Amino acid sequence: MRAVVLTGPGQCEFVDRDEPPGGPGLVAVDLSVSVVSPGTERAILLALPNAGARFPEYPGYQGAGTVRSGSALPVGTRVAVRRARHAEVAVVPERFVRPLPDRVRPVDAAVWQLALTALHGLETGGQRPGEPVTVVGGGLLGIITRRLAAARGASRVRAVAASAAKAWTLRAEPVSVRHEPGGPDDGGTPLVLDVTDSGPGLAVAIAAAAPGGRVVLLGSPRTERADVPLQLLHDRDLELRGAHVGRLGDADEDRLSDEFFALLEQGRFTVRDVLSDYPAHKAPQVYHRLATDRTFISAALRWDAPRPAAGRSATSARPLRFGLVGCGDIGIEDAKALAAADEAELVACFDPVADLAEETTARFGGSRSADVPALLARSDVDAVIVATPHDTHEQLFAAALAAGKHVLLEKPVAQDLPTARRMAELAHSTRDLITGVLFPTRTDPRFGQAREAIEAGEIGEPLGVTATYFTDKPPGYFQGGLSGRAPSSWRLDRDRAGGGFLIMNLIHQIDTVRALLGREVDRVYAETAPSAVADAEGIEDAVTLVLRFGPIVATLIGSASVVGGTGMRTSVWGEKGEVALTPGFRLVRRAPLGPVAPDDCPAPTAIDLRTTAFTRFARAVRDGTPVDVTVADGLRTQAVVAAGYEAARLGRAVEPARLLDGGAS
């Protein structure tokens, strides 16, 4: 089985080793995820005091997966696991396995052990309903403690940390507020928990307590000595208590575990927003960050991720090093996907809003550049991802190529067709650098299956296509995206965005249909309707396109204001059958062949698709394999978008080829 091993101080390897033996009372679990406990594992990695490191050390103690054998639970039951090393298989006593409630994500349940530590600390401190709480320390245990304190009824949770680098984690915590050490005195709180494992942290915790309050020293201290202000404790009538989960008996562990899993089932606790996903073979990079980057919170190692491609070890090929320009809604998704990508990594990022760039590097690695020229001047940046408003693409694209960087553009190529044409000409003239456009559907296995079925003649000659994209964007989307992280009005400006739903969203279906059929659009008919939410000229919401591909007619319909929107659905039919790729692959054929069973594999997430796209782009740079979508290919999709806008304006069909040639429509 694959496993993580620490071979010496600061050294981590990803290896194959024998599976642990089973036996009476032991349960074997195939892990899907294991979560790094940053405090304990960093201490072991660096051989800090009280860590008890003995190399080689096989680290880890919390994860989730499915039962393989040895349990009263049925084989395949989803479970959380304590005492689970970072490896493909965990073999543990039965009492360290708990079935997961329905709808609970494995990564949330995987922090069971740290949740026990936090709950023990809150209980040791005598947390009372409605009582405000202060948590000193912004690492993973601090976050878990804050969120469990709120779930147990804290009216307010003050978060105290040494720096602002982890303040972004408060966004998902409605009752939490950040408090600066030494800031305005609000009288303190009656309960304070110190999860810093440091002497200075304890001093801050004592200062943050209200008179007569309780201060809990939670977890394992990593310093041998710390100054304790005994006079202050006496004068303010403070009580100092210690809490370590190792002191819990079985009955108390079971009781607190019941509480944790009840909170999970009720949807009152999560950590999935603060954990960075990494395929397990990237553990050496994770532990390097753990050793060197104190802004790093933690990682979820994915054991169900595929092994590196045949002929390559997990560490033999240097990853393609990306610089990310733009850290808004799409940019941070790109950073998350890079963390999980084979043969690619994030080394630098820039956003004009410094906080967005700092959050991105804190979560997914790399460092923040002061500006775009500084990022492009870095010798460790091989390629650039451009994830910025549409009207900025051309300038950034040209600058990156001039700096000798490969470039991957978020769609569309640009805000309008003339700009996109200039960019395609520049890409063509810079042949020694790899360029591409990111259309994630091109990496979707369902897309590949559908295209193979069409090319193999499974449905006969294609006759028609239907594609719909129905979503329901909140009003705030146009001022700050879906997350609200990056307030900006560029989506309301036709000159900057290029339009509304057609260029923002339905462009995905245009690209998909072109690629499925392997043909170009002859002419476009279109109707659009303005948005009732985005009060801006030229920003459409409802869109209907009819595309003519020779004898094939494709109808594309989409809107951003469909309550309960069903997302993307695409199917192609022909004289012998029909193939659908979303929401799930399905192939139906005329008798006597009959239907093919639908693909019951889980649909890939948006992050999965981007992860694959970055891995494939890295291989295109290294091995010369084709990119998924060239800039020239992206230009042809943009020509269809431009024809759609022109057809809606004129009330008649428009030929994209004429627009591409610069002729009249």
Secondary structure, DSSP 8 states (H G I E B T S, - for coil): -EEEEEEETTEEEEEE-------TTEEEEEEEEEE--HHHHHHHHTT-TT----SSB----EEEEEEEESSSS-TT-EEEEES--SBSEEEEEGGGEEE--TT--HHHHTTHHHHHHHHHHHHHTT--TT--EEEE--SHHHHHHHHHHHHTT-S-EEEE-SSSTTGGGGGG-TTEEE--TTS-----EEEEEE-S-SHHHHHHHHHTEEEEEEEEEES----S-----HHHHHHTT-EEEEE-GGG--HHHHHHHHHHHHHHHHTT----TTT-EEEEGGGHHHHHHHHHH-TT---EEEETTS----TT--TTTS--EEEEEE--SHHHHHHHHHHHH-TTEEEEEEE-SSHHHHHHHHHHH-SEE-SSHHHHHT-TT--EEEE-S-GGGHHHHHHHHHHTT-EEEEESSS-SSHHHHHHHHHHHHH-TTS-EEEE-GGGG-HHHHHHHHHHHTTTT-SEEEEEEEEE-B--TTHHHHTTT-SS---GGG-HHHH--SHIIIIIHHHHHHHHHHHT----EEEEEEEE-SSS--TT-EEEEEEEEEETTEEEEEEEESB-TT--EEEEEEEESSEEEEEESS-EEEE-TTT--B----S----HHHHHHHHHHHHHHHHHH----SS-HHHHHHHHHHHHHHHHHHHHTS-B-HHHHHTT---
